[in-house]
Amino acid sequence: MRSRDRILAAWSGQPADHVPLTTWCFGLQAPPHLCWRTNGLEVKYWYSKRMEHIHTLPYPWTLEDDFKRALAWLSLGIDDILDVSVPWSVDPAVTWRDSRIPAGVAADCPVLVREYETPAGKLRHAVRQTGEDPGAGWVVQPKHVPLFEDYNIPRGVEHAVSSLADVPVIRHLYRPPDMAAREWLTARVAEVKRFADEHGVAVQAWSAFGMDGIVWMTGVEGAVMLAMDNPQAFGQLVDIVAETDLGRTELAAATPGVDMVVERGWYSSTDFWSPRLFDAFVFPQVKALAEVAHRHGKKFAYTMTTGVERLGPRLADAGVDVLYFVDPVQDKLPLDKARDLLGDRMTLVGGTNALSLLCGDPQRIRDEIRRAIDILGPTHRFIVHPIDGLFPDTPWSGVETLIEAWREAR
């Protein structure tokens, strides 16, 4: 079977020649024999276009690099999946001004500020510029304040949504794709599709932020407190994000060449929300997005790394076809329990963790892979995947052990 055929079989619960293995690269340092040069520069660290629009990479990463990474994985027998990040739009009436407050004035380090002028009023977003060196290969803090960025959450001085008056302003900053965004996505997917068709690789489009987008704008505490203290305003913010998520998902699902659309859900688990709040604010939006994907004949995936035992069945109820992830390490979810709860309802991805690859114990990696395939492989709805990615501190020796263990057990 070609890689795409194997992945599509796993997404649909159909038998394949073996259990697939995929990875996500978030700055993995590849060995020299798998490296290449782009525009005269050696590409030592691997990333993914999943990160486009929401992260600042320390090194250039082109679409051609994405293709070369896929070919490298395929040469090792691993099933790569090409990612497309679906853009959104900003009201053309919006303007903004960036500034930098020196250290010692508002904080003990410089503060980056972006001030928006919109038809619904002003909005101010201020974040500490901490200036630390995360290390080679890791994503870096941008030199301005984007609306959506993980760096903003712990460094926020004034989050984008800091008061009830800020909520309606967001409608002008996160809007469904306009014509320019649609044309960009059409051209990008066409280019990806040509490569994917030639080499037999699956394609997934990241089309929805959900609660991740809200936490990016409010901070963790701000989101939870707004949901509990003013559920009406929080619901309005959820609806604003959901409207654009829906537009992005509709566009992605309707675009030829996309096999599956994916919603982010790192900030939607029980680490942040009670099951009651999840049902009130997350479930309806996930269900609506899944329905859009299915109407266009596409699969729908959701990303959640913790709380799967409690919330996984609700995601299946909402129509999720593929769950990233089922994690026996960080989530401490026994795989036999995951199989019994979800194995006949959705495809489960995971079974091991990047921490296992980092630990330096080859037997631990082998045991996790063998157990995962023994338990979840017979469902035909399982993909081995180190959760949630391969990072700059992931040793290549751990990756090699992962591949060897998978080949032995698959």
C-alpha positions, 0 to 999 in steps of 0.5 A, a space after each residue: 500500500 502507498 502511504 496515503 492508502 494506509 493512512 486513509 484505511 486507518 482513518 476509516 477503520 479498514 484493514 491495512 498492510 500494517 499499523 502506520 507510524 507518523 510523527 510531527 516535527 517541531 524542530 527535530 534535529 535530523 541526522 546528517 545523512 537525512 539533511 539537505 540544503 535549501 537556498 544554499 543553507 543546510 536544513 538541520 531542523 525539521 518543522 511542518 507547515 502546520 506551524 505556519 501563521 502561528 509560530 515564529 521559526 528560528 530558521 526558514 522552512 519552505 514548502 519544498 522543505 516540507 516535501 523533502 521531509 516527507 520524502 525522508 520519512 517515506 524513505 524510512 518507511 514512515 507515513 508522513 502527512 502534509 499539513 496546510 494551515 488555513 488562513 483567516 482575515 482581518 477587517 480591512 478597516 482595522 489599523 494597528 500600531 506597534 511599540 516597545 516599552 523599555 525595561 523598568 517602566 511597565 515590567 522588569 523587561 521590555 514590553 511589546 505592545 500592539 494597539 488596534 483601531 477597529 470599527 468596534 473600538 480600540 484594543 490593546 495587547 501587551 506582552 513581556 519580551 523576555 529575551 531568553 534563548 530557547 535553544 537551537 531549533 525551538 520556536 522563538 518569541 516574535 518581535 511584535 505581538 500577534 493575536 495568536 501565539 503561545 508565547 503570549 499566554 505566560 508573558 501577557 501584561 494585558 491580554 487582547 481580551 482583558 475586559 467585556 468591552 474587548 469581546 466585540 472587537 475580536 470580530 474585526 480581528 478574526 474573520 472568515 477567509 476573504 478572497 485573498 485568503 481563499 486564493 492563497 489556500 487554493 494555490 497552496 493546496 494545489 501545489 501540495 496536491 501535486 506532490 501528494 498525488 505523485 508520492 502517495 501522501 495524505 494531506 490534512 488542513 488545520 482549520 480551527 482554533 476553538 478554545 486555543 484561540 480563546 486562551 491565546 486572547 484571554 490567557 488561561 485564567 482570564 478564559 476560565 474566569 470569564 466563562 464562570 463569571 460572565 457566561 454570556 460574554 464568554 459565549 459571545 467570544 466563543 461564537 465569534 471564534 466559531 464563526 471564523 473557524 467554521 468559515 476556515 473549515 468550510 473552505 478547507 473541506 471544499 478544497 480538492 486535495 485535502 483529505 482531513 481537516 483538524 481542529 486544535 484542542 490543546 487548551 480544551 481539555 479537563 486541565 482547563 474546563 469542567 465537563 459541564 463547561 466543555 459541553 456548554 462551550 466546546 461540544 456544539 462548535 466541534 459538532 458543527 465543524 465535524 458536520 461541515 467536514 463530513 458534508 464535503 466527504 472529508 474526515 475530521 480530527 481533533 487534538 487533545 492530549 489530556 482528559 481523553 478518558 472523560 472527554 473522548 466519548 463526547 468528541 466521538 459523539 460530536 462526530 470526530 473521526 480521528 483523535 490526536 492523541 491517546 497518551 499512556 504517559 502524560 495522560 496516564 490513560 491505560 490503552 486497553 481502557 482507551 480501546 474499550 471506550 473509543 476503539 470502535 468509534 474513532 481512530 486513535 493516534 499515539 501510544 507513546 510519548 516524546 518523553 519516552 524517546 528522550 528518556 534514554 531507555 530503549 526497552 521502555 520505548 520498545 515496551 510501549 510500542 509493542 503494547 500499543 500495537 498489541 492492544 490497539 492494532 486489532 481495531 484497525 483504527 490506530 496510528 503509532 505516533 510519539 506525542 505530540 511531536 519530535 522536538 529539538 531535544 528529541 535524540 535521533 537515537 530515540 527515533 531510531 529505537 522507535 522505528 525499530 520497535 514499530 517495524 518489529 511489532 507492526 
